[in-house]
């Protein structure tokens, strides 16, 4: 799976359609979806992200920069209608497959097994009247495939998902366009724990409108001007801006070089009256 398959740009009309779909789904079973593993499952912060999805209206949990980057690209794809993060398998089915394959079911070295989780399970809308289809996505860095256990777990996940009609695809860093990865790296030069403002839609909206007041100005210059205007320490609003990007409340075209971003390139996640993560 490559960047072209993952990413797409949404028009305003598509965004509104997506949000309408989300509101309908929230009234049904998708509102009840729970990730099999969340950032609260671990005491150490490490590489962990919570991000609000404009596609699902939920907060998603990721445990590597590559997982996070994959989610961001999927969330911008107009053909994606649902994203399930850290998808839990049926334990009975995965145990059956582990016995057939002769693979030690995770976690290793314990008698009481726990459900497998797949990084992402994604539903795409069908093309030209075709039915929607669902795929699993196994996200790993290339170096990890040299590990025997990684390959074993991949095989087990693939066979377990096949029992419910889901095909498993693979995404590595080689599938992500270098400009996109550079944009994500730029966003992640600060950690979300450094954010000082309120984590709300209203806070993101306020910063968005401040930037739009100088829409033709280079983004970094506009953020520096805000520091001076508000009497904040140098770099304060750039830090806040990057945190809001990571949470999914603000966004920009990841295929554009961050060195040339202007204030007008920034988009606000629409359709939410409030969003406290």
C-alpha positions as CSV (number, residue, x, y, z in Angstrom):
1,X,0.0,0.0,0.0
2,X,1.5,3.4,-0.9
3,X,0.8,7.1,-0.3
4,X,-1.4,7.4,-3.4
5,X,-3.7,4.8,-2.0
6,X,-3.7,6.2,1.5
7,X,-4.0,10.0,0.9
8,X,-6.6,12.1,-0.8
9,X,-7.7,15.7,-0.6
10,X,-11.2,16.5,0.5
11,X,-13.2,19.3,-1.0
12,X,-15.5,21.3,1.3
13,X,-18.5,19.4,0.0
14,X,-16.7,16.1,0.7
15,X,-15.8,17.2,4.2
16,X,-19.5,18.1,4.9
17,X,-20.6,14.7,3.5
18,X,-18.0,12.9,5.6
19,X,-19.2,14.8,8.7
20,X,-22.9,14.0,7.9
21,X,-21.9,10.3,7.6
22,X,-20.1,10.5,10.9
23,X,-23.1,12.0,12.7
24,X,-25.3,9.2,11.3
25,X,-22.9,6.5,12.3
26,X,-22.4,8.0,15.8
27,X,-26.1,7.3,16.4
28,X,-25.4,3.7,15.6
29,X,-22.8,1.1,16.6
30,X,-19.7,3.1,15.6
31,X,-20.2,5.3,18.6
32,X,-19.6,2.3,20.8
33,X,-16.3,1.3,19.2
34,X,-13.5,0.8,21.7
35,X,-9.8,0.4,20.7
36,X,-8.3,-2.8,21.9
37,X,-5.3,-0.9,23.3
38,X,-5.2,2.8,24.3
39,X,-2.4,5.1,25.4
40,X,-3.8,4.8,28.9
41,X,-2.8,1.1,28.8
42,X,0.8,2.0,29.3
43,X,2.6,3.9,32.1
44,X,5.3,5.2,29.8
45,X,4.4,7.9,27.2
46,X,7.1,7.0,24.6
47,X,5.9,7.3,21.1
48,X,2.2,7.5,21.7
49,X,-0.5,9.8,20.1
50,X,-4.1,10.5,20.6
51,X,-5.6,12.2,17.6
52,X,-9.2,13.4,16.8
53,X,-10.4,12.0,13.4
54,X,-12.6,14.1,11.2
55,X,-13.8,10.9,9.5
56,X,-15.0,9.1,12.5
57,X,-15.6,11.8,15.1
58,X,-13.6,9.7,17.6
59,X,-10.2,9.9,19.3
60,X,-7.7,7.4,18.0
61,X,-4.7,5.9,19.7
62,X,-1.3,5.1,18.0
63,X,2.0,3.8,19.2
64,X,4.5,4.8,16.5
65,X,5.2,7.7,14.3
66,X,4.4,5.5,11.3
67,X,1.0,4.4,12.7
68,X,0.2,8.1,13.3
69,X,1.3,9.1,9.8
70,X,-0.8,6.3,8.3
71,X,-3.8,7.5,10.2
72,X,-3.4,11.1,9.1
73,X,-3.3,10.1,5.5
74,X,-6.3,7.9,5.8
75,X,-8.2,10.6,7.6
76,X,-7.7,12.9,4.6
77,X,-8.9,10.3,2.0
78,X,-12.4,11.1,0.8
79,X,-13.1,7.4,0.1
80,X,-12.5,6.3,3.7
81,X,-15.7,6.2,5.8
82,X,-14.5,4.5,8.9
83,X,-11.1,3.9,10.7
84,X,-10.8,1.5,13.6
85,X,-7.5,1.7,15.5
86,X,-6.0,-1.1,17.5
87,X,-8.7,-3.5,16.2
88,X,-9.4,-6.4,18.5
89,X,-9.7,-9.9,17.0
90,X,-12.1,-12.5,18.3
91,X,-9.9,-14.5,20.7
92,X,-11.5,-17.9,19.9
93,X,-10.9,-17.5,16.2
94,X,-7.3,-16.3,16.6
95,X,-6.5,-19.1,19.0
96,X,-7.9,-21.6,16.5
97,X,-5.7,-20.1,13.8
98,X,-2.6,-20.1,16.0
99,X,-3.1,-23.8,16.7
100,X,-3.5,-24.5,12.9
101,X,-0.4,-22.5,12.1
102,X,1.7,-23.7,15.0
103,X,2.3,-20.1,16.1
104,X,2.5,-19.1,19.8
105,X,-0.5,-16.8,20.3
106,X,0.4,-13.4,22.0
107,X,1.4,-12.6,24.6
108,X,4.2,-15.1,24.7
109,X,5.3,-17.0,27.9
110,X,1.9,-16.7,29.6
111,X,-0.9,-19.2,29.8
112,X,-3.7,-16.6,29.7
113,X,-3.8,-15.3,26.1
114,X,-5.2,-11.9,25.1
115,X,-6.9,-10.8,21.9
116,X,-4.8,-9.9,19.0
117,X,-4.9,-6.3,17.8
118,X,-4.4,-5.0,14.3
119,X,-3.0,-1.5,13.9
120,X,-5.9,-0.3,11.7
121,X,-9.0,-1.7,10.1
122,X,-10.4,0.7,7.5
123,X,-13.7,0.8,5.6
124,X,-13.7,2.3,2.1
125,X,-16.7,3.4,0.1
126,X,-17.4,1.4,-3.0
127,X,-16.6,2.9,-6.4
128,X,-19.4,3.2,-9.1
129,X,-22.1,1.6,-7.0
130,X,-19.9,-1.3,-5.7
131,X,-20.3,-2.2,-2.1
132,X,-18.1,-0.8,0.6
133,X,-15.0,-2.9,1.4
134,X,-12.9,-3.3,4.5
135,X,-9.1,-3.9,4.8
136,X,-6.8,-4.4,7.7
137,X,-3.4,-2.5,7.8
138,X,-0.3,-3.9,9.4
139,X,2.0,-1.0,10.1
140,X,5.7,-1.8,10.6
141,X,9.1,-0.3,9.8
142,X,11.1,-2.3,7.3
143,X,13.8,-3.3,9.8
144,X,11.1,-5.0,12.0
145,X,10.4,-7.6,9.2
146,X,13.9,-9.1,9.9
147,X,12.4,-10.3,13.2
148,X,11.0,-13.8,13.1
149,X,8.3,-13.0,15.6
150,X,7.1,-10.0,13.6
151,X,6.6,-12.2,10.6
152,X,4.8,-14.8,12.7
153,X,2.4,-12.3,14.1
154,X,1.7,-10.9,10.6
155,X,0.8,-14.4,9.4
156,X,-1.5,-14.9,12.4
157,X,-3.2,-11.6,12.0
158,X,-3.7,-12.2,8.3
159,X,-5.3,-15.6,8.8
160,X,-7.4,-14.4,11.8
161,X,-8.8,-11.5,9.8
162,X,-9.5,-13.7,6.8
163,X,-12.0,-15.6,8.9
164,X,-14.2,-12.5,9.0
165,X,-13.6,-11.6,5.3
166,X,-10.9,-8.9,5.9
167,X,-7.8,-8.7,3.8
168,X,-4.6,-7.6,5.5
169,X,-2.3,-5.1,3.8
170,X,1.1,-3.8,4.9
171,X,2.4,-0.3,5.2
172,X,6.0,0.5,5.9
173,X,7.9,3.8,5.8
174,X,8.8,3.1,2.2
175,X,5.1,3.4,1.3
176,X,5.0,7.0,2.6
177,X,6.0,9.9,0.3
178,X,9.1,11.6,1.6
179,X,7.5,15.1,1.5
180,X,4.6,13.8,3.6
181,X,7.0,12.1,6.1
182,X,8.9,15.4,6.3
183,X,5.7,17.3,7.1
184,X,4.8,14.8,9.8
185,X,8.4,15.0,11.3
186,X,8.0,18.8,11.4
187,X,4.7,18.5,13.3
188,X,6.3,16.1,15.8
189,X,9.2,18.3,16.8
190,X,7.1,19.1,19.9
191,X,5.2,16.7,22.1
192,X,1.5,17.2,22.9
193,X,2.3,17.2,26.6
194,X,3.9,20.6,26.0
195,X,0.6,22.2,25.0
196,X,-0.5,25.0,27.3
197,X,-3.8,26.1,25.8
198,X,-7.1,24.3,26.3
199,X,-7.6,21.2,24.2
200,X,-10.9,22.3,22.6
201,X,-12.3,23.0,19.2
202,X,-12.8,26.6,20.3
203,X,-9.1,27.1,21.0
204,X,-8.2,25.7,17.6
205,X,-10.9,27.9,16.0
206,X,-9.5,31.0,17.7
207,X,-5.9,30.3,16.4
208,X,-7.3,29.5,12.9
209,X,-9.1,32.9,12.7
210,X,-6.0,34.7,13.9
211,X,-4.0,33.1,11.1
212,X,-6.6,33.8,8.5
213,X,-6.3,37.5,9.3
214,X,-2.9,37.4,7.7
215,X,-3.7,34.6,5.2
216,X,-1.1,35.5,2.6
217,X,1.7,35.7,5.1
218,X,4.2,32.9,5.6
219,X,2.9,30.6,8.4
220,X,6.0,30.8,10.6
221,X,6.1,34.6,10.4
222,X,2.4,34.9,11.2
223,X,2.9,32.7,14.3
224,X,5.9,34.8,15.3
225,X,3.8,38.0,15.0
226,X,1.2,36.4,17.3
227,X,3.9,35.8,19.9
228,X,4.7,39.5,19.8
229,X,1.1,40.6,19.7
230,X,0.1,38.5,22.7
231,X,3.3,39.0,24.7
232,X,4.1,35.3,24.6
233,X,7.5,33.7,24.6
234,X,9.1,33.3,21.2
235,X,7.9,30.0,19.6
236,X,4.8,29.7,21.8
237,X,2.2,29.8,19.1
238,X,4.3,27.6,16.8
239,X,4.3,25.0,19.6
240,X,0.6,25.3,20.2
241,X,-0.1,25.1,16.5
242,X,1.9,21.9,16.1
243,X,0.1,20.3,19.0
244,X,-3.3,21.2,17.5
245,X,-2.1,19.6,14.2
246,X,-1.2,16.4,16.0
247,X,-4.6,16.2,17.7
248,X,-6.3,16.6,14.3
249,X,-8.1,19.9,15.1
250,X,-6.1,21.8,12.4
251,X,-4.6,20.4,9.2
252,X,-2.8,21.3,6.0
253,X,-1.9,19.6,2.7
254,X,0.9,17.2,3.8
255,X,2.2,17.0,0.2
256,X,3.2,20.7,0.4
257,X,6.7,21.6,1.7
258,X,6.4,23.0,5.2
259,X,9.0,25.6,4.4
260,X,6.6,27.3,2.0
261,X,3.4,27.1,4.1
262,X,1.2,30.2,4.3
263,X,-1.5,30.9,6.8
264,X,-4.1,30.4,4.1
265,X,-3.0,26.8,3.7
266,X,-4.3,25.9,7.2
267,X,-7.7,24.1,7.5
268,X,-9.9,23.9,10.5
269,X,-11.7,20.7,11.3
270,X,-15.3,21.6,10.6
271,X,-18.6,20.5,12.1
272,X,-17.6,20.1,15.8
273,X,-19.2,22.5,18.3
274,X,-16.7,21.4,20.9
275,X,-14.0,18.7,21.2
276,X,-12.3,18.1,24.4
277,X,-10.0,15.0,24.0
